[in-house]
Amino acid sequence: MLDLARLRALHAVSVHGSVSAAAEALGYTPSAVSQAVTKLERETRTVLLERRGRGVALTDEGRHLAATAQQLLALVERAETELEERRGRPAGRLVIGAFPSAARGLLPGVLARLAREHPALDARLLEAEPHVADGLVAQGVIDLAVVHDWDIAPLAPPEGLERVTIGDDRCDVLVPEGHPLAGRERLDRSDLPHHRWICQPPGTVCHDWLVRTLRAAGHEPDLAYQAAENHTHVALVAAGLGIALMPRLGRGPLPEGVRAVPLDPVPVRRLFALWRRGASRRPAISETVRVLQEQWPLRMF
């Protein structure tokens, strides 16, 4: 009989594209994932992974077995959901995906509350950007995802997912002391051109919003510093190197020498929770969604 944990490891490699990424998603070590797949190869007498350059790729047989594993894992989830529903309380393992600022600014309180109120629930966290997390939910790698979208980039989740709104995350312009905009009580979008900007790398929603907004005003943005981490943005602003547009969630207290100036109209990103439709009856899902919505107003924006 095929071992379900080993099938889960193979499925994770199929979804994430590498042993190390699969291990990170599952909370295992890379060697544990490799050993699980090796044992599965012995059980099936089939080569499932093959070396390709510095990485690995699934063989045809490996892809076929990974697809079957996904179906089996879906059946297991259905059985677990029905059992949990009959018990009427959150239990079992629940993997939550969240983008970085939500993982930092919202999930610690949510996870602590779930652990305190539901000791039978093993809630875990995997950091993932929205355009990745929604696919991981659809594929059954994670159970629930906290994602966001903007008016210029609405998120279109895959078929078969449910979603509910958590809240709106507002953005401000961060400026250093002594900057011409630092003394303003409020900015409008006509104030944004002709400044050196600190922003996210290309391909991110924050980057695209800034570029589109400035170009719509007839100006090519001067994107002098591009970095993925919000804390890096704050440090660059504090050094007087430029200004930055930053959401409030997960931002934390600003250091001396940095001021957040509201922008009118306010850029807003909407936060949602996503989960598979088949898991909607699972108490762990409904309770986590409830806690997410209740924790949101407690954020100090």
C-alpha positions as CSV (number, residue, x, y, z in Angstrom):
1,M,0.0,0.0,0.0
2,L,1.3,3.4,-0.9
3,D,2.2,5.7,2.0
4,L,0.1,8.9,2.1
5,A,2.9,11.0,3.6
6,R,5.2,10.0,0.8
7,L,2.6,10.8,-1.8
8,R,2.2,14.2,-0.1
9,A,5.9,14.8,-0.5
10,L,5.8,13.9,-4.2
11,H,2.8,16.1,-4.8
12,A,4.6,19.0,-3.0
13,V,7.7,18.6,-5.3
14,S,5.3,18.6,-8.3
15,V,3.6,21.8,-7.1
16,H,6.7,23.7,-6.0
17,G,9.2,22.5,-8.6
18,S,12.0,21.5,-6.3
19,V,12.8,19.4,-3.2
20,S,13.9,22.4,-1.2
21,A,10.7,24.4,-1.9
22,A,8.5,21.4,-1.2
23,A,10.3,20.9,2.1
24,E,9.8,24.6,3.1
25,A,6.0,24.3,2.2
26,L,5.6,21.1,4.2
27,G,7.7,22.2,7.2
28,Y,10.2,19.3,6.6
29,T,13.9,19.3,5.8
30,P,15.0,18.8,2.2
31,S,16.6,15.4,3.2
32,A,13.3,14.2,4.7
33,V,11.5,15.0,1.4
34,S,14.2,13.3,-0.7
35,Q,14.0,10.2,1.5
36,A,10.2,10.1,1.3
37,V,10.4,10.2,-2.5
38,T,13.2,7.6,-2.6
39,K,11.1,5.2,-0.5
40,L,8.1,5.9,-2.7
41,E,10.3,4.9,-5.7
42,R,11.2,1.7,-4.0
43,E,7.6,0.9,-3.2
44,T,6.5,1.5,-6.7
45,R,9.7,0.2,-8.4
46,T,9.5,3.3,-10.5
47,V,11.8,6.3,-11.1
48,L,9.8,9.3,-10.1
49,L,12.5,12.1,-10.1
50,E,15.4,12.7,-12.4
51,R,18.3,15.1,-12.2
52,R,18.1,18.1,-14.5
53,G,21.1,20.5,-14.1
54,R,21.3,21.4,-10.5
55,G,17.7,20.5,-9.8
56,V,15.3,17.7,-10.3
57,A,12.2,17.1,-12.5
58,L,9.4,14.6,-12.3
59,T,9.4,11.8,-14.8
60,D,6.3,11.0,-16.8
61,E,5.5,8.3,-14.2
62,G,6.2,10.8,-11.4
63,R,3.8,13.4,-12.9
64,H,1.1,10.7,-13.2
65,L,1.5,9.5,-9.6
66,A,1.6,13.2,-8.4
67,A,-1.7,13.8,-10.1
68,T,-3.2,10.7,-8.5
69,A,-1.8,11.9,-5.2
70,Q,-3.6,15.1,-5.5
71,Q,-6.9,13.2,-5.9
72,L,-6.2,11.0,-2.9
73,L,-5.3,14.0,-0.8
74,A,-8.5,15.7,-1.8
75,L,-10.4,12.6,-0.6
76,V,-8.5,12.6,2.6
77,E,-9.4,16.2,3.1
78,R,-13.0,15.5,2.5
79,A,-13.0,12.7,5.1
80,E,-11.2,14.9,7.6
81,T,-13.6,17.7,7.0
82,E,-16.6,15.5,7.6
83,L,-15.1,14.1,10.8
84,E,-14.2,17.6,12.1
85,E,-17.7,18.8,11.2
86,R,-19.3,15.9,13.2
87,R,-17.1,16.8,16.2
88,G,-18.2,20.4,15.8
89,R,-14.9,22.0,16.8
90,P,-11.7,23.0,15.0
91,A,-9.1,20.2,15.0
92,G,-6.3,18.8,13.0
93,R,-3.7,20.5,10.9
94,L,-4.4,23.8,9.1
95,V,-1.8,25.5,6.9
96,I,-2.4,29.2,6.4
97,G,-0.6,31.1,3.6
98,A,-0.1,34.9,4.0
99,F,1.9,37.6,2.1
100,P,4.8,39.0,4.1
101,S,3.2,42.1,5.7
102,A,0.1,40.1,6.7
103,A,2.4,37.4,8.1
104,R,4.1,40.0,10.2
105,G,1.2,42.4,11.0
106,L,-1.9,40.2,11.3
107,L,-1.1,36.5,11.6
108,P,0.8,36.4,14.9
109,G,-2.3,37.6,16.9
110,V,-4.5,35.3,14.9
111,L,-2.3,32.2,15.4
112,A,-1.8,32.9,19.1
113,R,-5.6,33.2,19.6
114,L,-6.3,30.0,17.6
115,A,-3.7,28.1,19.7
116,R,-5.2,29.5,23.0
117,E,-8.8,28.9,22.2
118,H,-8.5,25.6,20.1
119,P,-5.7,23.4,21.4
120,A,-6.8,20.5,19.2
121,L,-6.1,22.7,16.1
122,D,-2.5,22.6,14.7
123,A,-2.4,25.9,12.8
124,R,0.7,26.6,10.8
125,L,2.0,29.5,8.6
126,L,3.6,29.6,5.2
127,E,4.6,33.0,3.7
128,A,3.5,33.3,0.1
129,E,2.6,36.2,-2.2
130,P,-1.1,36.3,-3.3
131,H,-0.5,35.2,-6.9
132,V,1.3,32.1,-5.6
133,A,-0.9,31.5,-2.5
134,D,-4.2,31.2,-4.4
135,G,-2.8,28.4,-6.6
136,L,-1.4,26.6,-3.5
137,V,-4.9,26.6,-2.0
138,A,-6.4,25.3,-5.2
139,Q,-3.8,22.5,-5.4
140,G,-4.4,21.5,-1.8
141,V,-0.9,22.5,-0.5
142,I,-2.3,25.0,1.9
143,D,-5.7,25.1,3.4
144,L,-6.4,28.9,3.6
145,A,-4.7,32.0,2.3
146,V,-4.7,35.6,3.2
147,V,-4.3,37.5,0.0
148,H,-4.7,41.1,-1.3
149,D,-5.6,43.0,-4.4
150,W,-5.7,46.6,-5.6
151,D,-8.1,48.4,-7.9
152,I,-5.5,48.4,-10.7
153,A,-4.8,44.7,-10.2
154,P,-7.8,42.7,-9.0
155,L,-7.0,39.1,-8.0
156,A,-8.9,36.4,-9.9
157,P,-8.6,33.2,-7.8
158,P,-8.8,29.8,-9.5
159,E,-12.2,28.0,-9.9
160,G,-13.4,26.1,-6.8
161,L,-12.3,28.7,-4.2
162,E,-14.4,30.6,-1.8
163,R,-13.4,34.1,-0.6
164,V,-14.5,36.6,2.1
165,T,-13.3,40.1,2.8
166,I,-11.1,40.7,5.9
167,G,-10.6,44.5,5.6
168,D,-9.0,47.4,3.7
169,D,-5.3,48.3,4.2
170,R,-4.6,52.0,3.5
171,C,-1.3,53.4,2.2
172,D,0.7,56.5,3.0
173,V,3.6,58.3,1.6
174,L,6.7,58.0,3.8
175,V,9.0,61.1,3.7
176,P,12.2,62.0,5.6
177,E,12.5,65.0,7.8
178,G,13.6,68.1,5.8
179,H,11.9,66.9,2.6
180,P,9.7,69.4,0.8
181,L,6.6,67.2,1.5
182,A,7.4,66.6,5.2
183,G,5.4,69.6,6.4
184,R,2.2,68.8,4.5
185,E,-0.9,67.4,6.3
186,R,-2.1,65.7,3.2
187,L,-0.9,65.0,-0.4
188,D,-2.7,64.6,-3.7
189,R,-1.4,62.7,-6.7
190,S,-0.2,65.9,-8.4
191,D,2.4,66.1,-5.6
192,L,4.0,62.8,-6.4
193,P,6.2,63.5,-9.6
194,H,9.7,65.0,-9.5
195,H,10.8,63.0,-6.5
196,R,13.2,60.1,-6.1
197,W,11.2,57.0,-5.1
198,I,11.9,53.9,-3.1
199,C,9.7,51.1,-4.2
200,Q,9.1,47.4,-4.7
201,P,10.8,45.6,-7.6
202,P,9.0,45.3,-11.0
203,G,6.2,42.8,-11.1
204,T,4.7,43.7,-7.8
205,V,1.4,45.5,-7.4
206,C,2.9,48.4,-5.4
207,H,5.5,49.0,-8.1
208,D,2.9,48.9,-10.9
209,W,0.5,51.2,-9.0
210,L,3.3,53.8,-8.6
211,V,4.4,53.6,-12.2
212,R,0.8,53.8,-13.6
213,T,-0.1,56.7,-11.3
214,L,2.9,58.8,-12.2
215,R,2.7,58.1,-15.9
216,A,-1.0,59.0,-15.8
217,A,0.0,62.4,-14.5
218,G,2.4,62.8,-17.4
219,H,5.7,62.0,-15.6
220,E,8.1,59.1,-15.9
221,P,8.9,58.0,-12.3
222,D,12.4,58.2,-10.9
223,L,12.6,54.8,-9.2
224,A,16.0,55.2,-7.6
225,Y,15.9,52.4,-5.1
226,Q,14.1,49.1,-5.5
227,A,13.9,46.6,-2.7
228,A,11.4,43.8,-1.7
229,E,11.4,44.4,2.1
230,N,9.3,47.2,3.6
231,H,11.8,47.6,6.4
232,T,14.4,48.3,3.8
233,H,12.2,51.1,2.4
234,V,11.8,52.6,5.8
235,A,15.6,52.6,6.4
236,L,16.2,54.2,3.0
237,V,13.6,56.9,3.7
238,A,15.2,57.5,7.2
239,A,18.5,58.0,5.5
240,G,17.0,60.8,3.4
241,L,17.4,59.0,0.1
242,G,13.9,59.3,-1.2
243,I,10.1,58.8,-0.5
244,A,8.1,55.6,-0.5
245,L,4.4,54.5,-0.8
246,M,3.7,52.0,1.9
247,P,0.7,50.1,3.3
248,R,0.0,50.4,7.0
249,L,-0.3,46.7,7.7
250,G,2.9,45.2,9.2
251,R,4.7,48.6,8.9
252,G,5.3,49.0,12.6
253,P,6.4,52.1,14.4
254,L,8.3,54.5,12.2
255,P,11.8,55.7,13.4
256,E,12.6,59.2,14.2
257,G,13.1,61.2,11.0
258,V,10.4,59.5,9.0
259,R,6.8,60.8,8.6
260,A,3.8,59.2,7.1
261,V,1.7,61.6,5.1
262,P,-1.8,60.6,3.9
263,L,-2.5,60.6,0.2
264,D,-5.9,61.8,-1.2
265,P,-7.5,59.7,-2.7
266,V,-6.1,57.0,-0.4
267,P,-4.6,54.0,-2.2
268,V,-6.2,50.9,-0.7
269,R,-5.5,47.2,-1.0
270,R,-8.3,44.8,0.0
271,L,-7.5,41.7,2.1
272,F,-9.3,38.5,1.5
273,A,-9.3,34.9,2.9
274,L,-9.4,32.1,0.3
275,W,-10.1,28.4,0.8
276,R,-11.3,25.5,-1.2
277,R,-15.1,25.2,-1.6
278,G,-15.1,21.6,-0.5
279,A,-13.6,22.6,2.9
280,S,-16.2,25.3,3.6
281,R,-17.9,23.1,6.3
282,R,-14.7,22.5,8.1
283,P,-14.9,24.2,11.6
284,A,-11.2,25.1,11.4
285,I,-11.8,27.2,8.3
286,S,-14.9,29.0,9.5
287,E,-13.2,29.7,12.9
288,T,-10.0,31.0,11.3
289,V,-12.0,33.3,9.0
290,R,-13.9,34.6,12.0
291,V,-10.8,35.3,14.0
292,L,-9.1,37.0,11.0
293,Q,-12.1,39.3,10.7
294,E,-12.2,40.0,14.4
295,Q,-8.5,40.7,14.7
296,W,-8.5,43.1,11.8
297,P,-10.1,46.1,13.7
298,L,-7.6,45.6,16.5
299,R,-4.8,46.6,14.1
300,M,-3.6,50.1,15.0
301,F,-3.8,52.0,11.7
